Amino acid sequence: MEGSISLVTLGSKRMAVGFSGQLSTEKGHFTLSRTLIMNSLYHPENHILELNYASSIVSAVDTTSDDDFYHAFMKKNDFILKLSQLSDNALLVSDRTSPLYVCIAQ
């Protein structure tokens, strides 16, 4: 994917994960513009964020099929992410094997 991923907290138990950009697969190039609504549970003792898929909002400009999107990004309906503080307003977000991105608090 070429583009951006944004995380927005929706209270203490929900999070919106926005995907915007271009997705290239063996089927072609697609515009990506959708938001996943995830139920979230934070485990402060080990800095783990557990996310469970609740719903999605797909923009009219999104040309990516649901199957291609889920194959590229989801694989399953729940995620485990590790959060590491980098600075006062930055978090490193990682999955089980590698860093994914840095979130800047705004």
C-alpha positions in Angstrom: 0.0 0.0 0.0 1.1 3.5 -0.8 -0.7 6.0 1.4 -1.5 6.4 5.0 -3.1 4.6 8.0 -4.6 6.7 10.8 -5.7 5.6 14.2 -8.4 7.6 16.0 -9.7 6.7 19.5 -13.4 6.8 19.9 -13.7 6.8 23.6 -11.9 4.2 25.8 -13.2 1.1 24.0 -13.4 1.8 20.3 -10.9 2.9 17.7 -11.2 3.9 14.0 -8.5 2.7 11.7 -8.5 4.7 8.4 -6.8 3.5 5.2 -6.2 6.0 2.4 -4.1 5.6 -0.7 -3.4 3.1 -3.4 -3.3 -0.7 -3.1 -1.5 -2.8 -5.7 -2.2 -6.5 -6.0 -1.8 -9.1 -8.7 -5.3 -8.1 -9.9 -4.3 -4.4 -10.5 -4.1 -1.0 -8.8 -7.0 0.2 -6.7 -7.9 3.3 -4.7 -8.3 2.7 -1.0 -10.4 4.9 1.2 -12.1 3.2 4.1 -12.3 3.1 7.9 -12.6 0.1 10.1 -14.3 0.5 13.4 -12.6 -1.7 16.0 -13.5 -2.6 19.6 -10.4 -2.1 21.6 -9.0 -3.3 24.9 -5.7 -2.0 26.3 -3.6 -4.1 28.6 -1.4 -1.6 30.4 0.7 -4.2 32.2 2.4 -5.2 28.9 1.4 -2.3 26.6 -0.7 -4.5 24.4 -3.7 -3.2 22.4 -6.2 -5.8 21.4 -8.5 -4.8 18.5 -11.6 -6.7 17.3 -13.3 -5.8 14.0 -16.8 -4.4 14.5 -17.7 -2.7 11.2 -16.4 -0.8 8.2 -17.2 2.4 6.3 -16.2 2.3 2.7 -16.0 5.6 0.8 -17.6 6.0 -2.7 -14.1 6.6 -4.2 -12.7 3.2 -2.8 -12.3 0.8 -5.7 -10.8 -2.1 -3.7 -13.0 -5.1 -3.3 -13.6 -6.3 0.2 -11.9 -9.6 -0.5 -8.7 -7.9 -1.8 -8.7 -5.5 1.2 -9.1 -8.2 3.8 -6.5 -10.4 2.1 -4.0 -7.6 2.1 -4.6 -6.2 5.6 -6.8 -8.3 7.9 -6.3 -12.0 7.6 -8.5 -12.4 10.7 -11.0 -10.3 12.7 -8.7 -9.4 15.6 -5.3 -7.9 16.0 -2.8 -7.7 18.8 -0.6 -4.6 18.7 2.3 -3.6 21.0 2.6 0.1 21.9 6.1 1.5 22.8 6.5 5.2 23.9 9.1 6.9 21.6 8.6 10.5 23.0 6.0 12.6 24.7 3.7 12.5 21.7 4.8 9.5 19.6 4.1 5.8 19.9 5.7 3.0 18.0 3.0 0.5 16.9 4.2 -3.1 16.3 2.7 -6.4 15.5 4.2 -9.6 16.9 7.2 -9.7 14.6 8.0 -6.1 13.4 7.4 -2.4 13.7 4.5 -1.1 11.7 4.3 2.6 12.1 4.7 5.6 14.4 1.6 7.4 15.7 1.8 11.0 16.6 -0.7 12.3 19.1 -2.4 15.5 17.9 
